[in-house]
Amino acid sequence: MESKNQEYAIPETQVTSKIYIVRNKKIMLDRDLAELYEVETRVLNQAVTRNIERFPEEFMFQLSSEEFEILKSQIVTSSWGGTRKMPFAFSELWKDLHNSVYVIK
């Protein structure tokens, strides 16, 4: 029987296609990070909010509406509808997220 906490490899191409440059930092959006961890964005954000002291500004920040509009115009996708809050952006340190917060599926 497989362990629920079993680590699995995510193909590099799946990750690199979701990395953007914002504020001169390589970032990944909360929705893309949640997709990689196979959870809903709101679940990821709730886990982060509950553990906010573990996420300094160099690790995570919320996009401004201007940054969000620029990013949307650069990404060819139709799945932006319904966004009520500006997304969170996670710096390259997102790689350590699994060590900081456990997201329950």
Rosetta silent file (secondary structure, phi, psi, omega in degrees, C-alpha in Angstrom):
SEQUENCE: MESKNQEYAIPETQVTSKIYIVRNKKIMLDRDLAELYEVETRVLNQAVTRNIERFPEEFMFQLSSEEFEILKSQIVTSSWGGTRKMPFAFSELWKDLHNSVYVIK
SCORE:     score description
SCORE:     0.000 S_00000001
   1 L     0.000  136.644 -178.853    0.000    0.000    0.000 S_00000001
   2 L   -80.733  145.134  177.074    1.327    3.455   -0.918 S_00000001
   3 L   -77.068  143.363  177.222    1.821    6.096    1.748 S_00000001
   4 L   -65.538  -27.262 -178.643   -0.319    9.255    1.512 S_00000001
   5 L   -91.898   10.786 -178.150    2.818   11.294    2.149 S_00000001
   6 L   -60.814  131.444  177.628    4.729    9.580   -0.656 S_00000001
   7 L   -81.345  148.557  177.618    6.725   12.074   -2.689 S_00000001
   8 L  -137.124  153.735 -177.696    6.375   11.994   -6.431 S_00000001
   9 L   -84.431  138.688  175.284    8.294   13.610   -9.243 S_00000001
  10 L  -106.584  127.110 -179.154    6.742   16.427  -11.232 S_00000001
  11 L   -55.512  135.780 -176.715    8.033   16.675  -14.809 S_00000001
  12 H   -57.679  -37.771 -179.689   10.359   19.660  -15.181 S_00000001
  13 H   -64.046  -32.639  178.567    8.503   20.897  -18.275 S_00000001
  14 H   -67.202  -33.047 -179.996    5.287   21.032  -16.267 S_00000001
  15 H   -80.169  -50.645 -174.764    6.990   23.288  -13.727 S_00000001
  16 H   -63.499  -27.105  178.872    9.002   25.538  -16.034 S_00000001
  17 L   -72.306  -10.470 -177.874    5.966   26.349  -18.166 S_00000001
  18 L  -112.571   15.420  178.448    4.357   27.911  -15.073 S_00000001
  19 E  -101.571  129.351 -178.368    7.229   30.160  -14.015 S_00000001
  20 E  -124.854  162.927  176.281    6.835   33.881  -14.716 S_00000001
  21 E  -105.280  118.804  176.344    8.936   36.968  -14.018 S_00000001
  22 E  -138.127  133.716 -178.424    7.279   39.535  -11.719 S_00000001
  23 L    55.303   35.721 -179.656    9.158   42.229   -9.760 S_00000001
  24 L    61.275   26.412  176.766   12.367   40.826  -11.271 S_00000001
  25 E  -125.129  145.762  170.797   11.772   37.494   -9.514 S_00000001
  26 E   -77.441  124.531 -177.506   10.952   34.092  -10.917 S_00000001
  27 E  -131.822  163.944  171.333    7.559   33.260   -9.466 S_00000001
  28 E  -127.991  135.323 -179.725    4.825   30.682   -9.640 S_00000001
  29 E   -74.547  153.665 -179.315    1.190   31.677   -9.147 S_00000001
  30 H   -56.420  -40.761 -177.937   -0.860   30.148   -6.354 S_00000001
  31 H   -65.132  -36.543  179.290   -3.236   28.472   -8.826 S_00000001
  32 H   -73.045  -38.961  177.467   -0.348   26.790  -10.675 S_00000001
  33 H   -64.716  -41.976  177.899    1.325   25.687   -7.459 S_00000001
  34 H   -61.751  -40.412  179.215   -1.978   24.288   -6.217 S_00000001
  35 H   -61.716  -41.612  179.167   -2.387   22.399   -9.498 S_00000001
  36 H   -63.753  -35.535  179.105    1.057   20.807   -9.067 S_00000001
  37 L   -88.490    2.071  176.587    0.120   19.726   -5.547 S_00000001
  38 L    58.394   45.543  174.701   -3.288   18.548   -6.810 S_00000001
  39 L  -132.963  164.975  175.389   -5.320   20.733   -4.450 S_00000001
  40 L   -73.007  150.520  179.632   -7.714   23.624   -4.956 S_00000001
  41 H   -57.013  -42.029 -178.600   -6.159   27.090   -4.909 S_00000001
  42 H   -62.993  -32.987  179.135   -8.289   28.091   -1.927 S_00000001
  43 H   -69.214  -43.527  176.705   -6.978   25.092    0.047 S_00000001
  44 H   -60.808  -47.400 -178.679   -3.370   26.050   -0.681 S_00000001
  45 H   -64.981  -34.626  176.017   -4.051   29.674    0.266 S_00000001
  46 H   -65.072  -41.483  179.176   -5.790   28.615    3.501 S_00000001
  47 H   -64.169  -40.581  178.007   -2.775   26.503    4.447 S_00000001
  48 H   -65.329  -45.844 -179.209   -0.467   29.441    3.732 S_00000001
  49 H   -59.512  -40.309  179.392   -2.684   31.847    5.706 S_00000001
  50 H   -67.331  -21.192 -177.044   -2.683   29.508    8.711 S_00000001
  51 L  -123.574   34.677 -171.198    1.123   29.442    8.577 S_00000001
  52 H   -56.422  -30.363 -179.724    1.804   33.005    7.385 S_00000001
  53 H   -63.916  -17.162  179.386    4.816   33.444    9.694 S_00000001
  54 H   -88.972    0.866 -174.610    6.648   30.877    7.557 S_00000001
  55 L  -124.071   80.923  177.978    6.234   32.967    4.405 S_00000001
  56 L   -66.591  164.620 -175.113    8.363   36.124    4.413 S_00000001
  57 L   -58.747  -31.913  179.032    7.865   38.699    1.645 S_00000001
  58 L   -69.696  -15.382  178.877   10.867   37.429   -0.330 S_00000001
  59 L   -93.530  -40.093 -171.734    9.076   34.079   -0.523 S_00000001
  60 E  -149.519  140.182  174.404    5.508   35.173   -1.244 S_00000001
  61 E  -150.776  161.508  178.901    3.602   38.318   -2.142 S_00000001
  62 E   -96.116  134.761  179.847    0.210   39.218   -3.538 S_00000001
  63 L   -67.086  146.078  171.891    0.095   40.628   -7.055 S_00000001
  64 L   -78.548  164.412  179.438   -1.200   44.151   -7.556 S_00000001
  65 H   -63.104  -34.225  178.356   -4.132   44.569   -9.953 S_00000001
  66 H   -66.070  -46.055  178.042   -1.772   46.132  -12.498 S_00000001
  67 H   -60.474  -40.606 -179.115    0.675   43.208  -12.276 S_00000001
  68 H   -63.827  -44.114  179.004   -2.233   40.787  -12.586 S_00000001
  69 H   -62.644  -42.949  178.703   -3.579   42.523  -15.716 S_00000001
  70 H   -62.997  -44.926 -179.583   -0.128   42.519  -17.347 S_00000001
  71 H   -63.481  -44.083  178.811    0.364   38.856  -16.502 S_00000001
  72 H   -59.357  -39.103 -178.340   -3.076   37.892  -17.830 S_00000001
  73 H   -70.134  -21.124 -179.184   -2.337   39.648  -21.107 S_00000001
  74 H   -92.406  -17.535 -177.169    0.882   37.653  -21.483 S_00000001
  75 L  -105.168  122.583 -179.535   -0.589   34.242  -20.696 S_00000001
  76 L   -85.738   98.617  178.665   -2.805   32.706  -23.336 S_00000001
  77 L  -157.087  155.089  179.417   -5.533   31.043  -21.294 S_00000001
  78 L  -110.949   10.211 -173.829   -9.255   31.299  -20.826 S_00000001
  79 L  -100.066   26.549  179.372   -9.378   30.094  -17.233 S_00000001
  80 L   -88.318   -9.792 -175.646   -8.934   33.431  -15.447 S_00000001
  81 L   -58.747  146.288  174.752  -12.650   33.988  -14.961 S_00000001
  82 L    84.012    4.204  179.421  -14.060   34.336  -11.490 S_00000001
  83 L   -71.836  117.132 -178.508  -10.895   35.578   -9.806 S_00000001
  84 L   -97.515  -29.150 -179.635  -12.072   37.672   -6.856 S_00000001
  85 L  -117.914  152.889  175.204   -8.757   38.231   -5.127 S_00000001
  86 L   -67.341  138.052 -177.688   -5.380   39.019   -6.583 S_00000001
  87 L   -69.840  156.894  172.462   -3.328   35.827   -6.745 S_00000001
  88 E   -86.059  146.312  176.002   -0.355   35.135   -4.546 S_00000001
  89 E  -115.105  132.070  179.497    3.032   34.794   -6.201 S_00000001
  90 E  -111.015  129.001  179.836    5.602   32.406   -4.761 S_00000001
  91 E   -70.532 -176.595 -179.219    9.290   32.962   -5.475 S_00000001
  92 H   -56.750  -16.633  178.393   11.657   30.154   -6.378 S_00000001
  93 H   -68.669   -5.186  178.181   11.524   29.225   -2.726 S_00000001
  94 H   -56.841  -22.983 -179.984    8.166   27.575   -3.519 S_00000001
  95 H   -59.004  -26.737 -179.401   10.257   24.442   -3.949 S_00000001
  96 H   -90.995    1.910 -175.912   10.493   24.331   -0.153 S_00000001
  97 H   -55.923  -43.125 -176.855    6.746   24.732    0.340 S_00000001
  98 H   -61.607  -20.912  177.565    6.203   21.045    0.990 S_00000001
  99 H   -84.160  -18.104 -174.290    8.591   21.308    3.936 S_00000001
 100 H  -100.636  -36.046 -173.760    6.693   24.254    5.446 S_00000001
 101 L  -136.767  131.649  173.386    3.009   23.523    4.988 S_00000001
 102 L   -94.601  122.799  179.243    1.109   20.303    4.673 S_00000001
 103 L  -102.437  120.479 -177.813   -1.812   20.670    2.318 S_00000001
 104 L   -89.014  127.818  179.924   -4.506   18.098    2.953 S_00000001
 105 L   -81.622    0.000    0.000   -6.268   16.820   -0.136 S_00000001
